[in-house]
Amino acid sequence: MNDVILRAKHWQVFLLLLAPHVASWYTTSPFTDRILDLVSVFVLMAWVVLQVNALNQLRANLEGYSVTWFLINVFVVLTAWSYSSISEDPDFYISGTKWQVSGMGSLAFLYIVFAYLHVHWFPGSMLKATETGERTDASQGLKAFLLYFFWPIGVWLIQPRLNKLWEEQQWSQRAIQNLGTDIPLGMTAETE
């Protein structure tokens, strides 16, 4: 299992997510600023998608979680953001600080807003369900949703929880490997 996202420390993820934002402060070109905004959204979505993939592999038996729907919503958000960044359409503009939509794009924008919220809700709900072992209700998932939505603060609280899940998985794998041997849990056959 590719568990890099579960092993990463909070400060590493924070710096990775923040880098495009900081870089955009030092550019004078509007085009470069739009591209850095797009890169920022791509990095954020990649972080979230990798988490959902890792959590899904940890607890694949959780019912009621449609990863396909989540991925479709990620695609919708990234497509809308990309179109807005590249097209320079005055009737459809989305950035990290401003959303302006008019005309026929207004109907599509309603689903884009829902998709954007769902992209933050789904991993929060899945994280809580993975920790507890059962499907969460709305009140339990609200805190995790807010942590994902306000990621500059949330990354400091989410990533340690992911690290803990990874450590628990490693301990259980070692326990299964050492089952039936006289090796203490903290050791492996090679260190004996």
RODO-2510 file (C-alpha; in nm, 4 decimals, decimal comma):
residues 192
     n   res          X          Y          Z
     1     m     0,0000     0,0000     0,0000
     2     n     0,1279     0,3427    -0,0898
     3     d     0,1114     0,5059     0,2522
     4     v     0,3205     0,8180     0,1939
     5     i     0,0241     1,0416     0,2733
     6     l    -0,0311     0,8587     0,6027
     7     r     0,3356     0,8891     0,7038
     8     a     0,3828     1,2562     0,6085
     9     k     0,4130     1,4979     0,8976
    10     h     0,1814     1,7966     0,9359
    11     w     0,4520     2,0546     0,8683
    12     q     0,5508     1,8795     0,5439
    13     v     0,1940     1,8797     0,4150
    14     f     0,1413     2,2393     0,5284
    15     l     0,4476     2,3611     0,3383
    16     l     0,3478     2,1664     0,0270
    17     l    -0,0047     2,3083     0,0309
    18     l     0,1111     2,6608     0,1107
    19     a     0,3937     2,6878    -0,1471
    20     p     0,1760     2,7907    -0,4475
    21     h    -0,0037     3,0532    -0,2356
    22     v     0,3213     3,2097    -0,1195
    23     a     0,4643     3,1988    -0,4722
    24     s     0,1616     3,3887    -0,6042
    25     w     0,2384     3,6781    -0,3672
    26     y     0,5595     3,7463    -0,5585
    27     t     0,4243     3,7491    -0,9114
    28     t     0,3059     4,0533    -1,1014
    29     s     0,1587     3,8672    -1,3984
    30     p    -0,2172     3,7982    -1,3733
    31     f    -0,1729     3,4848    -1,5858
    32     t     0,0973     3,3460    -1,3552
    33     d    -0,1198     3,4277    -1,0551
    34     r    -0,4123     3,2328    -1,2073
    35     i    -0,1866     2,9366    -1,2858
    36     l    -0,0464     2,9323    -0,9305
    37     d    -0,4034     2,9450    -0,7965
    38     l    -0,4865     2,6463    -1,0175
    39     v    -0,1747     2,4604    -0,8987
    40     s    -0,2785     2,5309    -0,5405
    41     v    -0,6197     2,3733    -0,5983
    42     f    -0,4622     2,0743    -0,7751
    43     v    -0,2247     2,0143    -0,4830
    44     l    -0,5088     2,0435    -0,2299
    45     m    -0,7251     1,8013    -0,4282
    46     a    -0,4320     1,5602    -0,4651
    47     w    -0,3791     1,5634    -0,0873
    48     v    -0,7463     1,4899    -0,0276
    49     v    -0,7695     1,2187    -0,2960
    50     l    -0,4581     1,0426    -0,1656
    51     q    -0,6056     1,0455     0,1839
    52     v    -0,9350     0,8992     0,0675
    53     n    -0,7482     0,6291    -0,1246
    54     a    -0,5360     0,5391     0,1791
    55     l    -0,8351     0,5427     0,4155
    56     n    -1,0348     0,3313     0,1724
    57     q    -0,7555     0,0726     0,1670
    58     l    -0,7332     0,0710     0,5466
    59     r    -1,1023     0,0101     0,6004
    60     a    -1,2387    -0,1166     0,2699
    61     n    -1,5445    -0,2715     0,4360
    62     l    -1,7118     0,0583     0,5319
    63     e    -2,0520     0,0745     0,3670
    64     g    -2,2188     0,3900     0,2434
    65     y    -1,9080     0,5612     0,1076
    66     s    -1,9026     0,6071    -0,2696
    67     v    -1,5460     0,6852    -0,3684
    68     t    -1,6605     0,7049    -0,7321
    69     w    -1,8978     0,9921    -0,6561
    70     f    -1,6228     1,1649    -0,4607
    71     l    -1,3801     1,1313    -0,7548
    72     i    -1,6413     1,2653    -0,9967
    73     n    -1,6847     1,5704    -0,7730
    74     v    -1,3070     1,6210    -0,7578
    75     f    -1,3024     1,6074    -1,1382
    76     v    -1,5885     1,8619    -1,1582
    77     v    -1,4102     2,1025    -0,9231
    78     l    -1,0779     2,0730    -1,1043
    79     t    -1,2418     2,1078    -1,4467
    80     a    -1,4359     2,4194    -1,3433
    81     w    -1,1294     2,5758    -1,1809
    82     s    -0,9155     2,4936    -1,4856
    83     y    -1,1696     2,6402    -1,7248
    84     s    -1,1923     2,9551    -1,5165
    85     s    -0,8141     2,9926    -1,4991
    86     i    -0,7440     2,9331    -1,8661
    87     s    -1,0462     3,0774    -2,0495
    88     e    -1,0607     3,4271    -1,8985
    89     d    -1,4404     3,4128    -1,9387
    90     p    -1,5864     3,7181    -1,7580
    91     d    -1,9148     3,5313    -1,6993
    92     f    -1,7455     3,2412    -1,5214
    93     y    -1,4614     3,3227    -1,2848
    94     i    -1,3493     3,1139    -0,9871
    95     s    -1,0421     3,1829    -0,7771
    96     g    -0,9323     3,1261    -0,4201
    97     t    -1,0675     3,4642    -0,3166
    98     k    -1,3513     3,5414    -0,5590
    99     w    -1,6310     3,3625    -0,7405
   100     q    -1,8248     3,5444    -1,0116
   101     v    -2,0734     3,3579    -1,2294
   102     s    -2,3556     3,4856    -1,4466
   103     g    -2,5705     3,3591    -1,7301
   104     m    -2,5998     2,9888    -1,8075
   105     g    -2,2976     2,9092    -1,5924
   106     s    -2,5042     2,9874    -1,2817
   107     l    -2,6844     2,6528    -1,2953
   108     a    -2,3603     2,4599    -1,3324
   109     f    -2,2075     2,6708    -1,0579
   110     l    -2,4651     2,5442    -0,8061
   111     y    -2,3412     2,1887    -0,8583
   112     i    -1,9791     2,3050    -0,8529
   113     v    -2,0362     2,4592    -0,5087
   114     f    -2,1975     2,1359    -0,3895
   115     a    -1,9080     1,9328    -0,5359
   116     y    -1,6533     2,1591    -0,3654
   117     l    -1,8259     2,1147    -0,0297
   118     h    -1,8576     1,7390    -0,0838
   119     v    -1,4868     1,7123    -0,1652
   120     h    -1,4198     1,8471     0,1854
   121     w    -1,7002     1,6589     0,3608
   122     f    -1,6241     1,3116     0,2258
   123     p    -1,2656     1,2701     0,3543
   124     g    -1,3631     1,4148     0,6927
   125     s    -1,6492     1,1704     0,7275
   126     m    -1,4333     0,8837     0,6042
   127     l    -1,1519     0,9717     0,8459
   128     k    -1,3921     0,9701     1,1399
   129     a    -1,5494     0,6436     1,0209
   130     t    -1,2057     0,4830     0,9861
   131     e    -1,1158     0,5895     1,3391
   132     t    -1,4399     0,4654     1,4933
   133     g    -1,5027     0,1665     1,2652
   134     e    -1,8588     0,2675     1,1827
   135     r    -2,0397     0,5147     0,9610
   136     t    -2,0641     0,8637     1,1092
   137     d    -2,3637     1,0910     1,1306
   138     a    -2,3654     1,4583     1,0290
   139     s    -2,2749     1,5947     1,3715
   140     q    -1,9677     1,3716     1,4006
   141     g    -1,8434     1,4641     1,0534
   142     l    -1,8940     1,8401     1,0921
   143     k    -1,5716     1,9045     1,2835
   144     a    -1,3629     1,7074     1,0344
   145     f    -1,5371     1,8886     0,7460
   146     l    -1,4451     2,2257     0,8945
   147     l    -1,0855     2,1104     0,9409
   148     y    -1,0641     2,0142     0,5730
   149     f    -1,2432     2,3286     0,4567
   150     f    -1,0101     2,5543     0,6536
   151     w    -0,7045     2,3484     0,5635
   152     p    -0,4313     2,5899     0,6820
   153     i    -0,5490     2,5186     1,0362
   154     g    -0,6927     2,1737     0,9758
   155     v    -0,3752     2,0188     0,8378
   156     w    -0,2153     2,0575     1,1806
   157     l    -0,4933     1,8463     1,3351
   158     i    -0,5786     1,6065     1,0498
   159     q    -0,2313     1,4837     0,9619
   160     p    -0,1437     1,3597     1,3158
   161     r    -0,4662     1,1561     1,3099
   162     l    -0,3589     1,0019     0,9793
   163     n    -0,0128     0,9308     1,1249
   164     k    -0,1784     0,7513     1,4181
   165     l    -0,3875     0,5360     1,1825
   166     w    -0,0720     0,4426     0,9907
   167     e     0,1123     0,3489     1,3116
   168     e    -0,1803     0,1324     1,4255
   169     q    -0,1816    -0,0423     1,0894
   170     q     0,1942    -0,1056     1,1111
   171     w     0,1608    -0,2493     1,4615
   172     s    -0,1203    -0,4817     1,3552
   173     q     0,0787    -0,6007     1,0518
   174     r     0,3805    -0,6749     1,2718
   175     a     0,1617    -0,8567     1,5226
   176     i     0,0192    -1,0757     1,2466
   177     q     0,3665    -1,1463     1,1072
   178     n     0,4976    -1,2414     1,4518
   179     l     0,1929    -1,4524     1,5395
   180     g     0,3000    -1,7857     1,6792
   181     t     0,6578    -1,6808     1,7486
   182     d     0,8184    -1,5867     2,0749
   183     i     0,9266    -1,2447     1,9463
   184     p     0,7989    -0,9424     2,1442
   185     l     0,5796    -0,7004     1,9461
   186     g     0,8411    -0,4250     1,9294
   187     m     1,0957    -0,6532     1,7642
   188     t     1,1160    -0,8460     1,4390
   189     a     1,2892    -1,1706     1,3553
   190     e     1,5813    -0,9755     1,2056
   191     t     1,6476    -0,7730     1,5247
   192     e     1,6464    -1,0752     1,7535
***
